[in-house]
Amino acid sequence: MTIRTALSQGAALLEQGGVDSPKFTAELLLACALRCERVYFFAHPEQELREGEQLHYGRYLHERLQGRPAQHITRRQEFYGREFRVGPEVLIPRPETELLVETVLKLRPGARIIVDAGTGSGAIAVTLALESKAHVMAVDFSRAALGVAAANAYRLDARVGFMQSDWLAAIASESVDVVVSNPPYIAETDRATLQPEVRDHEPAMALFAGADGLDAYRKLIPDAWRVLRPGGLLALELGFGQAEAVAALASNFTERQILADLASIERVLLCQKPADCAPPELRLP
């Protein structure tokens, strides 16, 4: 079997199985089986696959047809132009989250301390550390997720600190310039509507946030108010249709702004802790 034939047959099988982007997925899986980059296929379409490569490719196709995400098969996902290792321990980074990173870099280029709350794979924290001069701290409740994030930071040579914490509970008050987070925001009532590869293979604690999908915001936003210095920035990714409700939860913050992604979905909430905010011990009841 040649590379050309393997790609053609694999894409046809995936299309018949209702898999999105069958041609692209076939290329990803074959590249994993051959341990090469996808660009290799264009120069070597008539190369014959070895027996072991055919077996691996066939297994990967079967696993994808059974609903396992391609990223869990290849253990890779690109984010902000870099390759991150992923697995069932963490949420697979999505392209729309790049807007969150771009915005923080634009609005706070001189930030000294940034905290990524609920870091997962570490995609946000590692990218901010590599793209800025800030000291970046990544926190997560999951030890397994922190292991994945730390491995990504090490492989990409990013200087990131890691801490296990229930959101920002372990962070000192008024010690942070920016809090950024892509928290779980899917309502439990929407569980059945998710694609099987998401619902059955990605960690539930990174997906679901109570009956209305807002539980993580209810915990995170007051935490962020406590740890941010006066004038500090809170940047949150939003679920579809949640912008108004989440903005209402952040009513103590000023200069609230909502940004839409390339699909015109309200995706990011930005808000600032007032610059003249008194320290906690001086606030009046």
Residue pairs with C-beta under 8 A, 6 or more apart in sequence:
1 9
1 48
1 49
1 54
2 45
2 46
2 47
2 48
2 49
3 30
3 34
3 41
3 44
3 45
3 46
3 47
3 49
4 45
4 46
6 26
6 30
6 49
6 54
6 57
7 23
7 26
7 27
7 30
7 41
10 22
10 26
10 29
10 30
10 57
10 61
11 22
11 23
11 25
11 26
12 22
13 22
13 61
13 65
14 22
14 25
14 26
14 61
14 64
14 65
15 22
17 64
17 65
19 25
19 64
19 65
25 64
25 70
26 61
27 38
27 41
28 38
28 70
28 74
29 57
29 60
29 61
29 64
29 70
29 73
29 74
30 41
30 57
31 37
31 38
31 40
31 41
31 74
32 56
32 60
32 73
32 74
32 76
33 49
33 53
33 54
33 56
33 57
33 60
34 40
34 49
34 53
34 57
49 57
60 73
63 73
64 70
64 73
67 196
67 197
67 200
67 201
68 197
68 201
69 92
69 197
69 198
69 201
69 202
71 77
71 86
71 92
72 86
72 87
72 88
72 92
72 201
75 85
75 86
75 87
76 83
76 84
76 85
76 86
77 83
77 84
77 86
77 92
77 93
77 121
77 123
78 84
79 93
79 95
79 97
79 98
79 121
79 123
79 127
80 98
80 101
80 123
80 127
80 131
82 126
82 127
82 130
82 156
84 93
84 121
84 122
84 123
84 126
84 152
84 156
85 121
85 148
85 151
85 152
85 155
86 92
86 93
86 121
86 148
87 148
88 201
88 202
88 203
89 142
89 144
89 145
89 147
89 148
89 203
90 120
90 121
90 142
90 144
90 145
90 148
90 149
90 203
90 206
91 120
91 121
91 182
91 202
91 203
91 206
91 207
92 121
92 202
93 120
93 121
93 123
96 237
96 261
96 262
96 263
96 265
96 267
97 123
97 124
97 182
97 237
99 259
99 261
99 267
99 268
100 124
100 180
100 182
100 235
100 236
100 237
100 267
100 268
101 124
101 127
101 128
101 131
101 180
103 235
103 259
103 268
103 270
104 111
104 114
104 128
104 178
104 180
104 233
104 235
105 128
105 131
105 132
107 233
107 235
107 270
108 114
108 134
108 177
108 178
108 233
109 132
110 133
111 132
111 134
111 177
111 178
111 233
112 134
112 135
112 177
113 134
113 135
113 136
113 137
113 175
113 176
113 177
113 178
114 125
114 128
114 132
114 134
114 135
114 136
114 137
114 176
114 177
114 178
114 179
114 180
115 136
115 137
115 138
115 139
115 168
115 171
115 176
115 178
115 179
115 180
115 227
116 122
116 124
116 125
116 128
116 136
116 137
116 138
116 139
116 180
116 181
117 139
117 167
117 168
117 179
117 180
117 181
117 183
117 220
117 223
117 224
118 139
118 140
118 141
118 167
118 181
118 182
118 183
118 184
118 206
118 216
118 220
119 125
119 138
119 139
119 140
119 145
119 146
119 149
119 162
120 140
120 145
120 148
120 149
120 182
120 206
121 145
121 148
121 149
121 152
122 138
122 148
122 149
122 150
122 152
122 153
122 160
123 152
124 180
124 182
125 136
125 137
125 138
125 149
125 153
125 158
125 160
126 136
126 149
126 152
126 153
126 156
126 158
126 160
128 134
128 136
128 180
129 136
129 153
129 158
129 159
129 160
130 156
130 158
134 177
134 178
135 159
135 161
136 158
136 159
136 160
136 161
137 160
137 161
137 162
137 163
137 171
138 146
138 149
138 153
138 160
138 161
138 162
138 163
139 162
139 163
139 164
139 165
139 167
139 168
139 170
139 171
140 146
140 149
140 164
140 165
141 164
141 165
141 166
141 167
141 205
142 203
142 205
143 164
145 203
145 206
146 162
146 164
149 160
149 162
150 160
150 162
152 158
153 159
153 160
153 162
163 170
163 171
164 170
165 171
167 216
167 219
167 220
167 223
168 179
168 220
168 223
168 224
168 226
168 227
169 223
171 223
171 227
172 227
173 226
173 227
173 280
174 226
174 227
174 228
174 229
174 230
174 279
174 280
175 227
175 229
176 227
176 228
176 229
176 232
177 228
177 229
177 232
177 233
178 228
178 232
178 233
178 234
178 235
179 220
179 224
179 227
179 228
179 232
179 233
179 234
179 235
180 234
180 235
180 236
181 220
181 235
181 236
181 237
182 236
182 237
183 209
183 216
183 217
183 220
183 236
183 237
184 205
184 206
184 207
184 208
184 209
184 213
184 216
185 209
185 213
185 214
185 216
185 217
185 237
185 238
185 239
185 242
186 194
186 207
186 208
186 209
186 213
186 239
187 208
187 209
187 210
187 211
187 212
187 213
188 208
188 210
188 211
188 213
189 211
190 213
191 199
191 208
192 199
194 207
198 207
199 207
209 215
209 216
209 217
212 245
213 239
213 242
214 242
214 245
214 246
214 249
217 236
217 246
217 249
218 249
220 236
221 234
221 236
221 246
221 249
221 250
224 234
225 234
225 252
225 253
225 273
226 280
228 234
228 273
229 273
230 273
230 274
230 275
230 276
230 277
231 272
231 273
231 274
231 275
232 272
232 273
233 270
233 271
233 272
233 273
234 250
234 253
234 269
234 270
234 271
234 272
234 273
235 268
235 269
235 270
236 246
236 268
236 269
237 267
237 268
238 246
238 258
238 266
238 267
238 268
238 269
240 265
241 266
242 266
243 258
243 266
243 269
246 269
247 256
247 258
247 269
247 271
250 256
250 269
250 271
252 273
253 271
253 272
253 273
253 274
254 271
254 272
254 273
254 274
255 270
255 271
255 272
256 269
256 270
256 271
257 269
257 270
257 271
258 266
258 268
258 269
258 270
259 266
259 267
259 268
259 270
260 266
260 267
261 267
261 268
